[in-house]
């Protein structure tokens, strides 16, 4: 699960039309606003906000059960920032249908 959610986060970062490998992937205001509305365990919240700030891997000692939601929440927030809420939900529904399919 951690590998899949990490891949989802990578895809969301690369979907940003302003993405450049030469600068940090700082999350936009729409993604940050969405993140602030999500209740999270303290360690998860700290890692998610660290990812939102510079796109670097969290430097906190988290286990796989904590890292999966960190990457998933970060990916959704970035999708919201890139696509807007409605289109992000449609995009995530398409991903869910592919993952849940045979």
C-alpha positions, 0 to 999 in steps of 0.5 A: 500500500505504501508503494502504491500511495507513494506512486500516486503522490508522484503522479500528482506532483508530475501532473502539476503544469508548473512542475519543474525538477529544478525547484521544490514541489511546494503545494499550492494554497488550494491543497493546503486549505484542503489538508487543513480540513482533514483530521489526522493523527499528529505524526501523520499531520506533521509529515503531510505538512512537511511534504506540502512545504517542500515535496521532500520525503518525511524525515520523521520515523513513521511506520508503513501504517502511517506512511500510506495515509501520509502519501495518500493525503498528500496526493489528494491535496496535490490533485485538488490543487492541480485539478480543483475539487470536483475534477480531483474527485473524478480523477481519484474515482477513475484510479479507484475503479482501475485499482479495484478492477480485476 
